């Protein structure tokens, strides 16, 4: 016996859509809870965990960068040597050796810098790729309920903007920051080697730079965090407005939604402008540090040369050393801007990547006998197909509300017996889709329980006991065969054809330009709505779950494809326990049992004949639907409307 899954892995047959109930389109979403963001300590730990397996690459990259920087530091002493030669009026030939050495230093520095940057970049890209994989893996497993509470804009902003910010930092900021920090450390060491007093003079700039850095970090960290949140809020509002454009126009809410988009966009722009002002103040403070430090080094050089402690060339080298610090120091401090933005984005990615994974399956030795029987391989029929044994679904005392104080379901009890096909009908807003999603494990009920007993049938091929097929099915870009294998990665071409045959789709698939290898989805061959639904049903057949939930899975076909899709759906759920949210009452009439919902409660249950004889809610729906059908049948063919559905009543 196993509970319905807590994760949104609703099976490969189809993606769960938004619930059909009204969700306050014209008001701010209540109870919005953003997806988790990692703490700074956890973010640093996560980075160390990602880098640890690649310690060799990290050591090689930074060692090469140290060599490159060290070689580059030979330039200033060689230039100082040339100054001394000129100051001492030596023969021109004495300059030849320093000049040749300068050329060799430039070549060596260029080669080692290129190698070091490539190694550091490879390290960053490898770590970023692994972080992306972890993020996507956990994002796909997030409970849909959690994503809905956060708003799709929050997840979208993390997938797009945050990943982009971290990627840019890895490709540009990380190598440059590594080189800058090494250059600063080694240059200061070289100044101390010339004369310790030059080193002390250079340190005059440090307090100003350090205070500037602290001031910037203190103000930038919360600012960029707020900016990330504001961007996510802006995207959420845009998604809500665009997705509900039809309803917005129908209720004349254009101005209100435009105002909301403007308000959230203005908030994001204001935070961006505050960031620009922060950066400008940051640069102004850095200039003060540069001028103070350079003046101190020049005065020190003047005093030391006058006192005979160092030569003019040595003082020149010291001044050049400090001047060469302008670029790496400014780069390192300026990169704090990218670093803070990237850190805020990284914390949001790690926050999702750190979400707990589903509990691992117990070792065979630790399983109970019941668990071993439940997960044992299914017996095969003589024809080689797997014998099906549907599971039992027990819904007990279910209450559910998307928002506090606005319940959608009230005290629902329902049992789906093994192999039974149950049709769920009722007027729009009755709670049918919500109940279907609770049984599929997309949401967890506010109160009550949903249990799925697999009755020895085990789980589907992808480990999910319940698969959900909806009217909103996504076709992934790529070969059609790959799209089908999302349900079962090891399926052979013959098994794909068998699944397509079961849902009456093989003929049109074979007729495609390249058959199963035809590219579909974005930029590929365009499929009709009925064909898309047939693919979803074929995935269901391939996944082979003991329990299937069909939420108006044939609704998009229209009159011409309705009968074909209904027959395909019947074959896809044959032998399984099935809950069908019926779009057309013909589906309900042929079911083993019909459950009627109204106002979030189950009000009737029985066969088609029993409910028609009871003269209750279902009988009224059937009479109204049959009357509409009769009227439609009298309409000339070229004027006949689409089959009337329950949603119209």
C-alpha angles and dihedrals in degrees: 000000000000135000120240110270120274095210126079091248091126093170130270096277096088146334120260113248128209115285116268095233122105110268105190098274091178098050140059113275110261122225096014111182116188119222113266122280120207121240118247091253092051091046091054091047091050091052091051090050091052094047097044096080088052100048092128093057091046093051093046093049097048093041089055090048090052090052091048092050093046092052090050091055090067090074097077096050090048091052089047088051090055090051091052091049091053093043091052092048093236123169115286090240090070089070093062097081096049090048092050090048090051089056092049091047091052092051094046093046092049093051096045093043091053091049093046094048091049091052093047091046091050089051092050095046092048092050091045091050091053091047090051091051092051092046095050092044092054095038090057089052097048112120107257088227090061092048091050092050090051093043125242089260092068093055091040091053090051094047093048116020100027094047089047093051093050091045093053090048091052094048098042114009100043098055092041093047092050092050093045095051092048091048092051094049096045094043092054089049090051091051090052089051090055092050130327090229091064088054092052091048091052091052090066088082093051099078091053092046093045093049089047091052093048092047091049096047092046091055101032101053097062091036094056092043089054090046091055090050092047091051090051091049090050092051091047091055091047091050092048093048096046095042091050096039093123093053092042090057093042092056094038092243096140095112093046093051092043088054091051093050090047093048095050092042090050090052090053092047092049091054090048092052090049087054091052092051090048091054093049091053088047092057093047091057092048092056090057090054092050095051093045093049096046092048090052093051093048093049090048091050092050092051094045094049091047090050092048094240095123138013126251088252092055092049089048091051090050092051091047090049092054092044089051088057091066093078101045094039092049091043092050093048094042089050086062084077091058091037094055093046091046092046091054090048092044092053089054091050093047089048089063095036089055094058110124117263122230112280110277117247114265119255111262091250092057097049121105119237090254091054092048091052092046093053098038117122113274118250115254126228122234089262090057096248118126118261110239126223114175122221130240118246119202119191113189128187095332119188120171137177128175090202128027113266094016106089119191099185127035124199097324119184120182138155124198109198121218111282093004121138111214124187117210113207138166142117122303112285094025091123100256097133092044092053091046092052092048090053090047090053095243090124133022115230121250087230135000129035144268118206129184119201110193095200095217093311093107119205133309122281090270095048097257116123094200126044123195125209118188137177089255104072122167121220110209119222111256141056114342090235090059090050090055093045089062083085094048119007095196096051114131124224088255091055090048090054091048091053091047090049090053091059096039093248103114095088096058092039091055089049092058116108093258102013113221090358093060111124111239134175125045109014093000139091111322115237126203121243091255092050091050090053091048088055090052090051091047089054088053090054091049094047089050099198120182091232127041129188117197113192105193087313092166097044097103096057100082122208097308096056100028098094092043092051093045090054090047091050091050091054093044093057096038109133094010132101102256136189110194120192093209118225092180125034091229086074091052094047092060096045123108089239137005122216115196120205129194129168093358094305137098105247103170139018131180145084123310093259093046094051094045089052091049090062092217135127095309092048089054092049092048093048092049092045094046090049092052090048091052091050091048091050089058092054117097112262096245090054099038114125126221119282109284113244136204090261089069092061 
